Amino acid sequence: MPMFPLGSVLFPAMPTALRIFEERYIVMLSEVLQQEPAEFGIVLIERGSEVGGGEQRFPIGTIARIAQVQASEGFIGLIAQGTQRIQVEEWLDDDPYPRAHVRVLPELEWHDALGPLFDEAESTVRRALAQASEFVEQQWGADVELSADRVEAMWQLAGIAPLGPLDHVRLLQAADAEALLRALIDAANDATEVLAVTWDDTDDFPTADDFRDPGDAGDADGADAPDDEGR
């Protein structure tokens, strides 16, 4: 399967927007678009850069099905939808683009007994999103609508949660629906706690004196005086 290593994780039932400008991926795209459905795999880069090749990659990823392609000056833009999880069994030669033998991982199974756990995961993720939006603009709002399909909705909660890529790839590796929901609750709670950290007293903030070498103690005015020699 053609593969696209990225610095972010794609989940099933989640969209992704890509800008393709490297020649190797333009070649890949031209071949993928001749197939039906037009698909490729996305995996997270473990070490290295998205551009230039030579990166190390996580072995688990998601199939991306192309939904829209638009040519622009200097790059090709595309929108794809995550479908199934895949496990890389063998990486092939990157010439002319990254490829791998993969196997499709089993779909998660929904059980009605998971309802309360799902509700807890949803409220926890939405709370984390609301908290994160106070500091940084988020791609997804706390009121984003989820799929009516509970399995798809679980993956969507994982995808919109304001977490780092390493947390996301751990969620992608979940063995079953319950494991995914519990891991998601823990990760989203941790994120909320980190975002909620504040200083109750301005005395907790470091000052310039906290960084001054004790050996430099002396006349502060003299230490800060401008040096005329270099003028």
FIVEXLUM-862849 format. One record per residue (C-alpha): z, x, y; residue in three letters; residue number from 1. Coordinates in Angstrom, 2 decimals. Layout:
REM residues N
<r Z="Z" X="X" Y="Y" code="ALA" pos="NUM"/>
...
REM end
This chain:
REM residues 231
<r Z="0.00" X="0.00" Y="0.00" code="MET" pos="1"/>
<r Z="-0.71" X="1.24" Y="3.55" code="PRO" pos="2"/>
<r Z="2.59" X="2.10" Y="5.24" code="MET" pos="3"/>
<r Z="3.74" X="2.24" Y="8.85" code="PHE" pos="4"/>
<r Z="7.00" X="4.21" Y="9.36" code="PRO" pos="5"/>
<r Z="8.82" X="3.03" Y="12.49" code="LEU" pos="6"/>
<r Z="12.02" X="3.65" Y="14.38" code="GLY" pos="7"/>
<r Z="13.10" X="0.05" Y="13.83" code="SER" pos="8"/>
<r Z="13.55" X="-2.33" Y="10.89" code="VAL" pos="9"/>
<r Z="11.39" X="-5.36" Y="10.15" code="LEU" pos="10"/>
<r Z="13.05" X="-8.23" Y="8.28" code="PHE" pos="11"/>
<r Z="11.40" X="-11.02" Y="6.31" code="PRO" pos="12"/>
<r Z="10.73" X="-14.09" Y="8.49" code="ALA" pos="13"/>
<r Z="10.83" X="-11.94" Y="11.65" code="MET" pos="14"/>
<r Z="7.91" X="-11.02" Y="13.93" code="PRO" pos="15"/>
<r Z="7.04" X="-7.57" Y="15.21" code="THR" pos="16"/>
<r Z="4.71" X="-6.44" Y="17.99" code="ALA" pos="17"/>
<r Z="3.07" X="-3.02" Y="17.62" code="LEU" pos="18"/>
<r Z="0.92" X="-0.81" Y="19.83" code="ARG" pos="19"/>
<r Z="-1.38" X="1.34" Y="17.71" code="ILE" pos="20"/>
<r Z="-2.99" X="4.38" Y="19.29" code="PHE" pos="21"/>
<r Z="-2.83" X="7.17" Y="16.70" code="GLU" pos="22"/>
<r Z="-6.14" X="7.73" Y="14.94" code="GLU" pos="23"/>
<r Z="-4.57" X="7.56" Y="11.46" code="ARG" pos="24"/>
<r Z="-3.20" X="4.08" Y="12.10" code="TYR" pos="25"/>
<r Z="-6.41" X="2.89" Y="13.72" code="ILE" pos="26"/>
<r Z="-8.17" X="3.91" Y="10.49" code="VAL" pos="27"/>
<r Z="-5.49" X="2.12" Y="8.51" code="MET" pos="28"/>
<r Z="-5.83" X="-1.03" Y="10.58" code="LEU" pos="29"/>
<r Z="-9.62" X="-1.09" Y="10.21" code="SER" pos="30"/>
<r Z="-9.23" X="-1.07" Y="6.42" code="GLU" pos="31"/>
<r Z="-6.30" X="-3.50" Y="6.29" code="VAL" pos="32"/>
<r Z="-8.19" X="-6.08" Y="8.36" code="LEU" pos="33"/>
<r Z="-10.90" X="-6.19" Y="5.70" code="GLN" pos="34"/>
<r Z="-8.37" X="-7.56" Y="3.21" code="GLN" pos="35"/>
<r Z="-6.97" X="-11.07" Y="2.83" code="GLU" pos="36"/>
<r Z="-4.17" X="-11.31" Y="3.62" code="PRO" pos="37"/>
<r Z="-4.14" X="-8.35" Y="5.98" code="ALA" pos="38"/>
<r Z="-0.86" X="-6.60" Y="5.15" code="GLU" pos="39"/>
<r Z="0.89" X="-3.25" Y="5.29" code="PHE" pos="40"/>
<r Z="4.43" X="-2.02" Y="4.72" code="GLY" pos="41"/>
<r Z="6.96" X="-1.07" Y="7.39" code="ILE" pos="42"/>
<r Z="9.84" X="1.30" Y="6.62" code="VAL" pos="43"/>
<r Z="12.47" X="2.85" Y="8.86" code="LEU" pos="44"/>
<r Z="12.14" X="6.53" Y="9.76" code="ILE" pos="45"/>
<r Z="15.23" X="8.34" Y="8.51" code="GLU" pos="46"/>
<r Z="14.51" X="11.59" Y="10.33" code="ARG" pos="47"/>
<r Z="11.64" X="12.55" Y="12.62" code="GLY" pos="48"/>
<r Z="9.35" X="10.86" Y="15.14" code="SER" pos="49"/>
<r Z="7.03" X="7.87" Y="15.01" code="GLU" pos="50"/>
<r Z="4.20" X="9.99" Y="16.40" code="VAL" pos="51"/>
<r Z="2.57" X="12.94" Y="14.71" code="GLY" pos="52"/>
<r Z="3.65" X="12.56" Y="11.07" code="GLY" pos="53"/>
<r Z="5.97" X="14.66" Y="8.93" code="GLY" pos="54"/>
<r Z="8.87" X="12.23" Y="9.22" code="GLU" pos="55"/>
<r Z="11.34" X="11.38" Y="6.44" code="GLN" pos="56"/>
<r Z="11.50" X="7.70" Y="5.54" code="ARG" pos="57"/>
<r Z="13.89" X="5.21" Y="3.97" code="PHE" pos="58"/>
<r Z="12.60" X="3.87" Y="0.65" code="PRO" pos="59"/>
<r Z="13.14" X="0.18" Y="1.43" code="ILE" pos="60"/>
<r Z="11.01" X="-1.84" Y="3.81" code="GLY" pos="61"/>
<r Z="9.18" X="-5.08" Y="4.44" code="THR" pos="62"/>
<r Z="5.60" X="-6.25" Y="4.12" code="ILE" pos="63"/>
<r Z="4.09" X="-7.07" Y="7.52" code="ALA" pos="64"/>
<r Z="1.31" X="-9.66" Y="7.54" code="ARG" pos="65"/>
<r Z="-0.97" X="-9.40" Y="10.55" code="ILE" pos="66"/>
<r Z="-1.16" X="-12.58" Y="12.61" code="ALA" pos="67"/>
<r Z="-2.91" X="-11.42" Y="15.78" code="GLN" pos="68"/>
<r Z="-4.88" X="-8.39" Y="16.95" code="VAL" pos="69"/>
<r Z="-5.95" X="-7.56" Y="20.49" code="GLN" pos="70"/>
<r Z="-7.82" X="-4.49" Y="21.67" code="ALA" pos="71"/>
<r Z="-6.72" X="-2.99" Y="24.97" code="SER" pos="72"/>
<r Z="-7.49" X="0.18" Y="26.90" code="GLU" pos="73"/>
<r Z="-6.06" X="3.11" Y="24.99" code="GLY" pos="74"/>
<r Z="-4.44" X="1.16" Y="22.16" code="PHE" pos="75"/>
<r Z="-4.65" X="-1.82" Y="19.83" code="ILE" pos="76"/>
<r Z="-1.93" X="-4.42" Y="20.01" code="GLY" pos="77"/>
<r Z="-0.98" X="-6.52" Y="17.04" code="LEU" pos="78"/>
<r Z="1.59" X="-9.09" Y="16.05" code="ILE" pos="79"/>
<r Z="2.72" X="-9.27" Y="12.44" code="ALA" pos="80"/>
<r Z="5.23" X="-11.33" Y="10.47" code="GLN" pos="81"/>
<r Z="7.66" X="-9.92" Y="7.92" code="GLY" pos="82"/>
<r Z="7.23" X="-11.48" Y="4.49" code="THR" pos="83"/>
<r Z="8.76" X="-9.79" Y="1.42" code="GLN" pos="84"/>
<r Z="11.01" X="-6.78" Y="0.95" code="ARG" pos="85"/>
<r Z="9.56" X="-3.78" Y="-0.84" code="ILE" pos="86"/>
<r Z="10.93" X="-0.67" Y="-2.53" code="GLN" pos="87"/>
<r Z="8.91" X="2.54" Y="-2.33" code="VAL" pos="88"/>
<r Z="8.50" X="4.01" Y="-5.81" code="GLU" pos="89"/>
<r Z="6.23" X="6.90" Y="-4.85" code="GLU" pos="90"/>
<r Z="4.87" X="8.26" Y="-1.61" code="TRP" pos="91"/>
<r Z="1.20" X="9.25" Y="-1.74" code="LEU" pos="92"/>
<r Z="-0.75" X="11.72" Y="0.38" code="ASP" pos="93"/>
<r Z="-0.64" X="10.77" Y="4.08" code="ASP" pos="94"/>
<r Z="-4.35" X="11.56" Y="4.41" code="ASP" pos="95"/>
<r Z="-5.80" X="9.61" Y="6.16" code="PRO" pos="96"/>
<r Z="-2.62" X="7.54" Y="6.74" code="TYR" pos="97"/>
<r Z="0.76" X="6.97" Y="5.02" code="PRO" pos="98"/>
<r Z="0.48" X="5.18" Y="1.68" code="ARG" pos="99"/>
<r Z="2.88" X="4.42" Y="-1.15" code="ALA" pos="100"/>
<r Z="3.22" X="2.76" Y="-4.52" code="HIS" pos="101"/>
<r Z="5.70" X="-0.06" Y="-3.94" code="VAL" pos="102"/>
<r Z="7.30" X="-2.90" Y="-5.83" code="ARG" pos="103"/>
<r Z="8.25" X="-6.22" Y="-4.33" code="VAL" pos="104"/>
<r Z="11.98" X="-6.93" Y="-4.42" code="LEU" pos="105"/>
<r Z="13.24" X="-10.32" Y="-5.63" code="PRO" pos="106"/>
<r Z="13.72" X="-13.04" Y="-3.04" code="GLU" pos="107"/>
<r Z="17.29" X="-13.90" Y="-2.14" code="LEU" pos="108"/>
<r Z="18.51" X="-17.18" Y="-3.61" code="GLU" pos="109"/>
<r Z="20.32" X="-19.79" Y="-1.57" code="TRP" pos="110"/>
<r Z="23.28" X="-21.73" Y="-2.93" code="HIS" pos="111"/>
<r Z="24.90" X="-24.62" Y="-1.07" code="ASP" pos="112"/>
<r Z="28.31" X="-23.03" Y="-1.64" code="ALA" pos="113"/>
<r Z="27.22" X="-20.36" Y="0.87" code="LEU" pos="114"/>
<r Z="27.14" X="-22.93" Y="3.69" code="GLY" pos="115"/>
<r Z="30.51" X="-22.01" Y="5.28" code="PRO" pos="116"/>
<r Z="29.69" X="-18.30" Y="5.04" code="LEU" pos="117"/>
<r Z="26.32" X="-18.90" Y="6.68" code="PHE" pos="118"/>
<r Z="27.96" X="-20.86" Y="9.51" code="ASP" pos="119"/>
<r Z="30.42" X="-18.01" Y="10.07" code="GLU" pos="120"/>
<r Z="27.61" X="-15.45" Y="10.11" code="ALA" pos="121"/>
<r Z="25.60" X="-17.51" Y="12.58" code="GLU" pos="122"/>
<r Z="28.50" X="-18.01" Y="14.99" code="SER" pos="123"/>
<r Z="29.43" X="-14.31" Y="14.74" code="THR" pos="124"/>
<r Z="25.88" X="-13.12" Y="15.47" code="VAL" pos="125"/>
<r Z="25.45" X="-15.55" Y="18.37" code="ARG" pos="126"/>
<r Z="28.77" X="-14.42" Y="19.83" code="ARG" pos="127"/>
<r Z="27.68" X="-10.78" Y="19.55" code="ALA" pos="128"/>
<r Z="24.37" X="-11.60" Y="21.24" code="LEU" pos="129"/>
<r Z="26.14" X="-13.37" Y="24.10" code="ALA" pos="130"/>
<r Z="28.48" X="-10.40" Y="24.52" code="GLN" pos="131"/>
<r Z="25.65" X="-7.86" Y="24.41" code="ALA" pos="132"/>
<r Z="23.60" X="-9.78" Y="26.96" code="SER" pos="133"/>
<r Z="26.30" X="-9.11" Y="29.56" code="GLU" pos="134"/>
<r Z="25.50" X="-5.40" Y="29.41" code="PHE" pos="135"/>
<r Z="21.84" X="-5.04" Y="28.38" code="VAL" pos="136"/>
<r Z="18.92" X="-7.47" Y="28.37" code="GLU" pos="137"/>
<r Z="18.41" X="-8.63" Y="24.78" code="GLN" pos="138"/>
<r Z="15.13" X="-9.49" Y="23.10" code="GLN" pos="139"/>
<r Z="16.76" X="-12.55" Y="21.55" code="TRP" pos="140"/>
<r Z="19.02" X="-15.02" Y="23.31" code="GLY" pos="141"/>
<r Z="22.25" X="-16.35" Y="21.85" code="ALA" pos="142"/>
<r Z="20.64" X="-19.79" Y="21.61" code="ASP" pos="143"/>
<r Z="17.53" X="-18.69" Y="19.69" code="VAL" pos="144"/>
<r Z="16.40" X="-21.29" Y="17.14" code="GLU" pos="145"/>
<r Z="16.45" X="-20.39" Y="13.44" code="LEU" pos="146"/>
<r Z="14.27" X="-21.54" Y="10.57" code="SER" pos="147"/>
<r Z="15.30" X="-24.67" Y="8.66" code="ALA" pos="148"/>
<r Z="14.91" X="-22.60" Y="5.49" code="ASP" pos="149"/>
<r Z="18.31" X="-21.02" Y="4.90" code="ARG" pos="150"/>
<r Z="16.99" X="-17.83" Y="3.28" code="VAL" pos="151"/>
<r Z="14.61" X="-17.27" Y="6.18" code="GLU" pos="152"/>
<r Z="17.42" X="-18.08" Y="8.62" code="ALA" pos="153"/>
<r Z="19.68" X="-15.45" Y="7.02" code="MET" pos="154"/>
<r Z="17.05" X="-12.78" Y="7.53" code="TRP" pos="155"/>
<r Z="16.47" X="-14.00" Y="11.07" code="GLN" pos="156"/>
<r Z="20.18" X="-13.67" Y="11.83" code="LEU" pos="157"/>
<r Z="20.03" X="-10.11" Y="10.53" code="ALA" pos="158"/>
<r Z="16.96" X="-9.41" Y="12.66" code="GLY" pos="159"/>
<r Z="18.36" X="-10.76" Y="15.93" code="ILE" pos="160"/>
<r Z="21.85" X="-9.26" Y="15.54" code="ALA" pos="161"/>
<r Z="22.46" X="-6.62" Y="18.27" code="PRO" pos="162"/>
<r Z="22.87" X="-3.76" Y="15.82" code="LEU" pos="163"/>
<r Z="21.42" X="-0.28" Y="15.41" code="GLY" pos="164"/>
<r Z="18.63" X="0.53" Y="12.94" code="PRO" pos="165"/>
<r Z="21.02" X="2.07" Y="10.37" code="LEU" pos="166"/>
<r Z="23.04" X="-1.16" Y="10.28" code="ASP" pos="167"/>
<r Z="19.80" X="-3.10" Y="10.00" code="HIS" pos="168"/>
<r Z="18.50" X="-1.08" Y="7.07" code="VAL" pos="169"/>
<r Z="21.81" X="-1.56" Y="5.27" code="ARG" pos="170"/>
<r Z="21.42" X="-5.31" Y="5.70" code="LEU" pos="171"/>
<r Z="17.86" X="-5.11" Y="4.40" code="LEU" pos="172"/>
<r Z="19.22" X="-3.53" Y="1.20" code="GLN" pos="173"/>
<r Z="21.51" X="-6.50" Y="0.43" code="ALA" pos="174"/>
<r Z="21.56" X="-7.32" Y="-3.28" code="ALA" pos="175"/>
<r Z="22.05" X="-11.06" Y="-2.81" code="ASP" pos="176"/>
<r Z="22.57" X="-13.75" Y="-0.18" code="ALA" pos="177"/>
<r Z="26.36" X="-13.56" Y="-0.21" code="GLU" pos="178"/>
<r Z="26.31" X="-9.78" Y="0.21" code="ALA" pos="179"/>
<r Z="23.91" X="-10.12" Y="3.13" code="LEU" pos="180"/>
<r Z="26.06" X="-12.72" Y="4.90" code="LEU" pos="181"/>
<r Z="29.30" X="-10.78" Y="4.42" code="ARG" pos="182"/>
<r Z="27.74" X="-7.51" Y="5.60" code="ALA" pos="183"/>
<r Z="26.24" X="-9.30" Y="8.58" code="LEU" pos="184"/>
<r Z="29.58" X="-10.81" Y="9.57" code="ILE" pos="185"/>
<r Z="31.30" X="-7.42" Y="9.36" code="ASP" pos="186"/>
<r Z="28.58" X="-5.62" Y="11.33" code="ALA" pos="187"/>
<r Z="28.36" X="-8.30" Y="14.04" code="ALA" pos="188"/>
<r Z="32.15" X="-8.40" Y="14.40" code="ASN" pos="189"/>
<r Z="32.23" X="-4.62" Y="14.77" code="ASP" pos="190"/>
<r Z="29.51" X="-4.80" Y="17.43" code="ALA" pos="191"/>
<r Z="31.41" X="-7.48" Y="19.34" code="THR" pos="192"/>
<r Z="34.61" X="-5.43" Y="19.27" code="GLU" pos="193"/>
<r Z="32.82" X="-2.36" Y="20.59" code="VAL" pos="194"/>
<r Z="31.19" X="-4.36" Y="23.37" code="LEU" pos="195"/>
<r Z="34.52" X="-5.96" Y="24.30" code="ALA" pos="196"/>
<r Z="36.24" X="-2.64" Y="24.93" code="VAL" pos="197"/>
<r Z="37.36" X="-2.50" Y="28.56" code="THR" pos="198"/>
<r Z="39.85" X="-0.55" Y="30.64" code="TRP" pos="199"/>
<r Z="42.70" X="-2.75" Y="31.82" code="ASP" pos="200"/>
<r Z="43.93" X="-0.13" Y="34.23" code="ASP" pos="201"/>
<r Z="41.78" X="2.02" Y="36.48" code="THR" pos="202"/>
<r Z="44.16" X="4.90" Y="35.73" code="ASP" pos="203"/>
<r Z="42.48" X="5.09" Y="32.32" code="ASP" pos="204"/>
<r Z="39.26" X="6.29" Y="33.93" code="PHE" pos="205"/>
<r Z="38.85" X="10.10" Y="33.97" code="PRO" pos="206"/>
<r Z="38.89" X="11.83" Y="37.33" code="THR" pos="207"/>
<r Z="37.48" X="15.16" Y="38.49" code="ALA" pos="208"/>
<r Z="40.89" X="16.79" Y="37.93" code="ASP" pos="209"/>
<r Z="40.66" X="15.93" Y="34.22" code="ASP" pos="210"/>
<r Z="37.67" X="18.24" Y="33.90" code="PHE" pos="211"/>
<r Z="38.95" X="21.14" Y="36.03" code="ARG" pos="212"/>
<r Z="39.83" X="24.37" Y="34.21" code="ASP" pos="213"/>
<r Z="43.58" X="25.00" Y="34.63" code="PRO" pos="214"/>
<r Z="42.74" X="28.64" Y="35.40" code="GLY" pos="215"/>
<r Z="40.87" X="27.50" Y="38.49" code="ASP" pos="216"/>
<r Z="43.99" X="25.97" Y="40.07" code="ALA" pos="217"/>
<r Z="44.16" X="26.93" Y="43.69" code="GLY" pos="218"/>
<r Z="42.94" X="25.78" Y="47.04" code="ASP" pos="219"/>
<r Z="40.69" X="22.85" Y="46.26" code="ALA" pos="220"/>
<r Z="39.12" X="22.98" Y="49.72" code="ASP" pos="221"/>
<r Z="38.23" X="26.62" Y="49.21" code="GLY" pos="222"/>
<r Z="36.76" X="25.92" Y="45.80" code="ALA" pos="223"/>
<r Z="34.53" X="23.21" Y="47.21" code="ASP" pos="224"/>
<r Z="33.49" X="25.15" Y="50.33" code="ALA" pos="225"/>
<r Z="29.76" X="25.89" Y="50.56" code="PRO" pos="226"/>
<r Z="28.58" X="29.43" Y="49.87" code="ASP" pos="227"/>
<r Z="26.72" X="30.63" Y="52.99" code="ASP" pos="228"/>
<r Z="25.38" X="33.75" Y="51.26" code="GLU" pos="229"/>
<r Z="22.52" X="31.95" Y="49.63" code="GLY" pos="230"/>
<r Z="21.30" X="30.24" Y="52.73" code="ARG" pos="231"/>
REM end
